[in-house]
Amino acid sequence: MPLIPNIFRKAPEAKASAAKALIAINRLGAPAWTPRDYASLARAGYEKNVIAYRCVRLVAEAAASAPLRVAESGAVMSDHPLVALLARPNPEQSGAELFESFYGFLQTAGNAYLEAVTLDAAPRELYVLRPDRMKARLGKSGWAEGYDYSAGGRTVSFRKPEDNSLSPILHLKLFHPTNDHYGLSPLEAAATSVDLHNAASAWNKSLLDNAARPSGALVYKGPEGAENLTAEQFDRLKSELEDAYQGSANAGRPLVLDGGLEWRSMSLSPADMDFIEAKHAAAREIALAFGVPPMLLGIPGDNTYSNYKEANLAFWKQTVLPLVKKTAAALTGWVAPVWPDVSVICQASEIDALNLERDAMWSRISRADFLSDDEKREALGLCREGEPHA
């Protein structure tokens, strides 16, 4: 059989995306920076805006409290090394503390990073890394082949192994329609509403501090030929008002008027009322971006849910559970090189906030006489340790 020259031989086929090469040509292996000022967003949103702060705390604390369980070959385990790792990921944090930080970064930056400290090729400790210090290092394929973490003037590089072993970094991101490497945070989507709400709060604070919005007006009615106060009279009146009647300590103090002065009360105009409503509308938009029902935040004017329980149930089903299940799936894929038969699952049956809905489902299934006890337990997703997980 004649030999085929090398130039005519076909290269061995390998799995590859046809579109990834376009990204590689565009980026040419350059570092990809986070396309926004994370520090400014965090300060204006989380640190200075009470609505955004509470939204981040609600989502992060609720998601961190959702129970994560480890199943191997379909059976829930209690003595697996990953169980101990999730319960006590490092000497300084419990599992709830670590995941609260993880979800908090995901809400404020759209990206969250977990570092695995390995020993004998198995993860022994987990740490959450700040997303603003992380930079994706792109490879020839156009996708991140590693990460650079910078802090205190030093940089630590993490590279993905080529032998399909455990990657040192788990990068979880929220969907971003215009960025290939970083996620879009709810805080960035709500940035305009956060600015509006902060400006409204600053305006109200200025009114209280400076009495810029008077509750009334002093009208001077002097004798004919002296309709206006002299400069000396005006300065004295202004000084007396500032010293004796301005500020919270003098609230409600009776006003003593000289001859010719008349007090006329003033009330909020329709424009002022619209300004207050605009602040509430901004608060509702911030809550909407984070997936938190405004009723849970005490924002007036929201009647989407008939009661607090319904709002809380919707919050868990539409915001918290999808986030926790996404994280569980990411953890499963991350540890697969070490424990290929292990899966991380969210045990929704142990969440107290879902008791009302779960009780109704249990009642319906328990009345199904055509199902056996085992079939009912399987339909409810219940299983004992060592049994296959439904």
Secondary structure as the mmCIF struct_conf table of DSSP 4:
data_model
#
loop_
_struct_conf.conf_type_id
_struct_conf.id
_struct_conf.beg_label_comp_id
_struct_conf.beg_label_asym_id
_struct_conf.beg_label_seq_id
_struct_conf.end_label_comp_id
_struct_conf.end_label_asym_id
_struct_conf.end_label_seq_id
HELX_LH_PP_P HELX_LH_PP_P1 PRO A 2 PRO A 5
HELX_RH_3T_P HELX_RH_3T_P1 ASN A 6 PHE A 8
BEND BEND1 ARG A 9 ARG A 9
HELX_LH_PP_P HELX_LH_PP_P2 LYS A 10 GLU A 13
TURN_TY1_P TURN_TY1_P1 ALA A 18 ALA A 19
HELX_RH_AL_P HELX_RH_AL_P1 LYS A 20 ARG A 27
TURN_TY1_P TURN_TY1_P2 LEU A 28 GLY A 29
STRN STRN1 PRO A 31 ALA A 32
BEND BEND2 PRO A 35 ARG A 36
HELX_RH_AL_P HELX_RH_AL_P2 TYR A 38 ALA A 42
HELX_RH_PI_P HELX_RH_PI_P1 ARG A 43 GLU A 47
TURN_TY1_P TURN_TY1_P3 LYS A 48 LYS A 48
HELX_RH_AL_P HELX_RH_AL_P3 VAL A 50 SER A 65
BEND BEND3 ALA A 66 ALA A 66
HELX_LH_PP_P HELX_LH_PP_P3 PRO A 67 PRO A 67
STRN STRN2 LEU A 68 GLU A 72
TURN_TY1_P TURN_TY1_P4 SER A 73 GLY A 74
STRN STRN3 ALA A 75 MET A 77
BEND BEND4 SER A 78 ASP A 79
HELX_RH_AL_P HELX_RH_AL_P4 PRO A 81 ALA A 87
BEND BEND5 ARG A 88 ARG A 88
STRN STRN4 ASN A 90 ASN A 90
TURN_TY1_P TURN_TY1_P5 PRO A 91 GLU A 92
STRN STRN5 GLN A 93 GLN A 93
HELX_RH_AL_P HELX_RH_AL_P5 GLY A 95 ALA A 109
BEND BEND6 GLY A 110 GLY A 110
STRN STRN6 ASN A 111 LEU A 119
TURN_TY1_P TURN_TY1_P6 ASP A 120 ALA A 121
STRN STRN7 ALA A 122 LEU A 129
HELX_RH_3T_P HELX_RH_3T_P2 PRO A 131 ARG A 133
STRN STRN8 MET A 134 LEU A 138
TURN_TY1_P TURN_TY1_P7 LYS A 140 SER A 141
BEND BEND7 GLY A 142 TRP A 143
STRN STRN9 ALA A 144 ALA A 151
TURN_TY1_P TURN_TY1_P8 GLY A 152 GLY A 153
STRN STRN10 ARG A 154 ARG A 159
TURN_TY1_P TURN_TY1_P9 GLU A 162 ASP A 163
BEND BEND8 ASN A 164 ASN A 164
BEND BEND9 PRO A 168 PRO A 168
STRN STRN11 ILE A 169 LYS A 173
TURN_TY1_P TURN_TY1_P10 PRO A 177 THR A 178
BEND BEND10 ASP A 180 TYR A 182
HELX_LH_PP_P HELX_LH_PP_P4 GLY A 183 SER A 185
HELX_RH_AL_P HELX_RH_AL_P6 PRO A 186 ALA A 189
TURN_TY1_P TURN_TY1_P11 ALA A 190 ALA A 190
HELX_RH_AL_P HELX_RH_AL_P7 ALA A 191 ASN A 210
BEND BEND11 ARG A 213 ARG A 213
BEND BEND12 SER A 215 SER A 215
STRN STRN12 GLY A 216 TYR A 220
BEND BEND13 PRO A 223 PRO A 223
TURN_TY1_P TURN_TY1_P12 GLU A 224 GLY A 225
BEND BEND14 ASN A 228 ASN A 228
HELX_RH_AL_P HELX_RH_AL_P8 ALA A 231 ALA A 244
TURN_TY1_P TURN_TY1_P13 TYR A 245 TYR A 245
BEND BEND15 GLY A 247 GLY A 247
HELX_RH_3T_P HELX_RH_3T_P3 SER A 248 ASN A 250
TURN_TY1_P TURN_TY1_P14 ALA A 251 GLY A 252
HELX_LH_PP_P HELX_LH_PP_P5 ARG A 253 VAL A 256
TURN_TY1_P TURN_TY1_P15 GLY A 259 GLY A 260
STRN STRN13 LEU A 261 SER A 265
HELX_RH_AL_P HELX_RH_AL_P9 PRO A 270 PHE A 290
TURN_TY1_P TURN_TY1_P16 GLY A 291 GLY A 291
HELX_RH_3T_P HELX_RH_3T_P4 PRO A 294 LEU A 297
TURN_TY1_P TURN_TY1_P17 GLY A 298 GLY A 298
TURN_TY1_P TURN_TY1_P18 PRO A 300 GLY A 301
BEND BEND16 THR A 304 ASN A 307
HELX_RH_AL_P HELX_RH_AL_P10 TYR A 308 PHE A 315
HELX_RH_PI_P HELX_RH_PI_P2 TRP A 316 VAL A 320
HELX_RH_AL_P HELX_RH_AL_P11 LEU A 321 VAL A 335
TURN_TY1_P TURN_TY1_P19 ALA A 336 VAL A 338
TURN_TY1_P TURN_TY1_P20 PRO A 340 ASP A 341
STRN STRN14 VAL A 342 CYS A 346
HELX_RH_3T_P HELX_RH_3T_P5 ALA A 348 GLU A 350
HELX_RH_3T_P HELX_RH_3T_P6 ASP A 352 LEU A 354
HELX_RH_AL_P HELX_RH_AL_P12 ASN A 355 SER A 366
TURN_TY1_P TURN_TY1_P21 ARG A 367 ARG A 367
TURN_TY1_P TURN_TY1_P22 ASP A 369 PHE A 370
BEND BEND17 LEU A 371 LEU A 371
HELX_RH_AL_P HELX_RH_AL_P13 ASP A 373 ALA A 379
TURN_TY1_P TURN_TY1_P23 LEU A 380 GLY A 381
TURN_TY1_P TURN_TY1_P24 GLU A 385 GLY A 386
BEND BEND18 GLU A 387 GLU A 387
STRN STRN15 PRO A 388 PRO A 388
HELX_LH_PP_P HELX_LH_PP_P6 HIS A 389 HIS A 389
#
